[in-house]
């Protein structure tokens, strides 16, 4: 487990990258240990993600059965963790051929910590969902605005981390976005999760396009 200081430095570094500041990489541990330790970001994000899972499970799970809602929560967690990790595995396979193999570790470390930040960024919409239906216009608007903001910050992080120009950075961002969508919808279908259309933005509260 990382120390509080190491975790704070990693989050600050990722945040600077999300603001387009390349010097954020200096705050990240890009060693082999740093690569694996960056997945601790999932634990950092977990409290915020759990709030989102509870809100969705309460809406689409069996309202009269705790076991049904808990089962739905576990399936939602599987989707979120899958959308976090599986696209990174896919990137590991294609990065050398795409000419970004030398930036793969940089990207994974930065992406993991940035994803923890975006999970907390989406927390207000998850909290609103606990008390207001996702069909409510305010809930929908807040979720959409925060999602768009998180995507913009993630795009800037990707460009700053890849360091090969906006065209390559955007290509990586779009590729990871598509990969994450495939994983999200694939796992939802596999696990029998039927998320209403009006819950779409919030169902991606833990969506990790890179």
C-alpha atoms as one frame of an Amber mdcrd trajectory, in Angstrom:
protein
   0.000   0.000   0.000   1.287   3.448  -0.865   1.910   6.044   1.810  -0.314
   9.110   2.059   2.499  11.299   0.728   3.076   9.043  -2.288  -0.626   8.936
  -3.038  -0.938  12.712  -2.738   2.046  13.290  -5.027   0.588  10.924  -7.617
  -2.796  12.628  -7.546  -1.218  16.071  -7.834   0.883  14.873 -10.752  -2.155
  13.427 -12.515  -4.144  16.615 -11.891  -1.395  18.736 -13.423  -1.420  16.476
 -16.470  -5.205  16.873 -16.656  -4.572  20.614 -16.824  -2.170  20.037 -19.688
   0.979  20.530 -17.576   3.631  18.052 -18.731   5.659  18.594 -15.558   3.049
  16.499 -13.771   4.978  13.437 -14.957   7.805  14.367 -12.576   5.516  13.688
  -9.639   4.617  10.192 -10.849   6.591   7.050 -10.092   7.256   5.607 -13.548
   9.329   2.661 -12.313   8.113  -0.942 -12.495   6.913  -0.681  -8.892   5.247
   2.623  -9.667   3.431   1.017 -12.587   1.841  -1.673 -10.425   1.348   0.638
  -7.457  -0.665   3.001  -9.654  -3.499   0.467  -9.614  -3.920   1.420  -5.956
  -5.824   4.324  -7.519  -8.757   1.924  -7.799  -8.902   1.833  -3.991  -8.639
   5.624  -3.858 -11.584   5.883  -6.236 -13.621   3.145  -4.548 -15.601   5.278
  -2.046 -16.815   7.607  -4.808 -17.540   4.696  -7.144 -19.507   2.845  -4.460
 -21.863   5.804  -4.055 -22.591   5.614  -7.788 -23.110   1.850  -7.702 -25.518
   2.154  -4.772 -27.565   4.794  -6.566 -27.882   2.753  -9.737 -28.514  -0.507
  -7.844 -31.331   1.166  -5.913 -32.939   2.234  -9.190 -32.606  -0.883 -11.303
 -32.260  -3.617  -8.673 -35.173  -5.307  -6.933 -36.453  -2.588  -4.563 -37.936
  -5.206  -2.220 -34.888  -7.461  -1.957 -31.590  -6.453  -0.388 -29.897  -9.460
  -1.953 -31.066  -8.344  -5.393 -29.697  -4.832  -4.923 -26.417  -6.158  -3.505
 -26.046  -8.516  -6.459 -26.634  -5.603  -8.818 -24.044  -3.532  -6.949 -21.449
  -6.296  -7.400 -22.232  -6.530 -11.106 -21.922  -2.760 -11.506 -18.571  -2.920
  -9.715 -17.427  -5.604 -12.144 -18.374  -3.387 -15.090 -16.527  -0.383 -13.680
 -13.364  -2.299 -12.779 -13.475  -4.043 -16.142 -13.792  -0.742 -18.002 -10.829
   0.520 -15.982  -8.417  -2.400 -16.510  -9.310  -4.243 -19.720  -8.715  -1.311
 -22.133  -5.241  -0.907 -20.604  -4.509  -4.554 -21.344  -5.646  -4.017 -24.930
  -3.412  -0.948 -25.175  -0.432  -3.003 -23.980  -0.913  -5.244 -27.017  -1.172
  -2.469 -29.603   1.067   0.257 -28.135   4.355  -1.023 -29.660   2.781  -1.275
 -33.119   1.196   2.167 -32.737   4.556   3.754 -31.992   3.738   4.678 -28.391
   5.325   1.718 -26.645   7.840   4.025 -24.982   5.012   5.991 -23.369   2.880
   3.036 -22.303   4.041   3.017 -18.671   3.696   6.800 -18.473   0.172   6.574
 -19.816  -0.988   3.746 -17.534   0.356   5.394 -14.390  -1.110   8.793 -15.297
  -4.388   7.256 -16.462  -4.893   5.269 -13.273  -4.441   8.278 -11.012  -6.475
  10.506 -13.340  -9.300   7.971 -13.251  -9.358   8.219  -9.462  -9.746  11.969
  -9.800 -12.570  11.686 -12.339 -14.367   9.203 -10.092 -14.438  11.827  -7.334
 -15.300  14.522  -9.863 -18.453  12.562 -10.717 -19.392  12.166  -7.041 -21.859
  15.110  -6.930 -24.010  13.512  -9.616 -23.902  10.193  -7.747 -24.980  11.890
  -4.524 -27.826  13.655  -6.292 -28.908  10.306  -7.685 -29.302   8.903  -4.163
 -32.046  11.438  -3.450 -33.389  12.394  -6.880 -34.435  10.143  -9.747 -32.069
  10.002 -12.718 -35.061  11.099 -14.828 -34.975  14.456 -13.052 -33.646  17.175
 -15.358 -31.271  18.561 -12.727 -29.761  15.122 -12.103 -29.353  14.510 -15.818
 -27.816  17.930 -16.462 -25.311  17.666 -13.602 -24.271  14.168 -14.686 -23.836
  15.251 -18.294 -21.838  18.393 -17.464 -19.507  16.545 -15.098 -19.042  13.739
 -17.610 -18.117  16.213 -20.357 -15.695  17.976 -17.985 -14.053  14.699 -16.998
 -13.650  13.719 -20.656 -12.051  17.076 -21.482  -9.600  16.720 -18.599  -8.825
  13.134 -19.574  -8.146  14.220 -23.162  -5.670  16.834 -21.922  -4.008  14.253
 -19.669  -3.662  11.874 -22.613  -2.079  14.510 -24.853   0.335  15.627 -22.140
   1.320  12.065 -21.224   1.726  10.613 -24.721   3.776  13.655 -25.749   3.576
  13.052 -29.495   1.295  15.860 -30.531  -2.450  16.434 -30.412  -3.202  14.106
 -33.344  -1.582  11.052 -31.742  -2.883  11.952 -28.293  -6.421  12.343 -29.624
  -6.153   9.022 -31.467  -5.165   7.289 -28.236  -7.976   9.018 -26.335 -10.589
   8.042 -28.937  -9.268   4.491 -29.102  -9.462   4.081 -25.342 -12.895   5.709
 -25.302 -14.183   3.178 -27.821 -12.485   0.296 -26.009 -14.094   1.370 -22.737
 -17.518   1.592 -24.379 -17.114  -1.909 -25.775 -16.169  -3.244 -22.346 -18.985
  -1.379 -20.571 -21.750  -2.502 -22.902 -20.271  -5.977 -23.309 -20.104  -6.592
 -19.569 -23.531  -5.067 -19.007 -24.987  -7.503 -21.540 -23.001 -10.429 -20.140
 -24.042  -9.698 -16.562 -27.662  -8.941 -17.400 -27.596  -5.265 -16.434 -30.336
  -3.217 -18.082 -29.595   0.459 -17.429 -32.422   2.844 -18.440 -31.564   5.430
 -21.093 -32.029   8.288 -18.646 -29.411   6.697 -16.414 -26.818   6.563 -19.138
 -24.536   9.372 -17.972 -24.534   8.182 -14.387 -24.010   4.564 -15.413 -20.668
   5.771 -16.733 -19.723   7.348 -13.404 -16.722   5.098 -13.290 -16.125   5.154
 -17.021 -12.428   5.210 -17.783 -11.551   6.134 -21.348  -7.923   6.620 -20.460
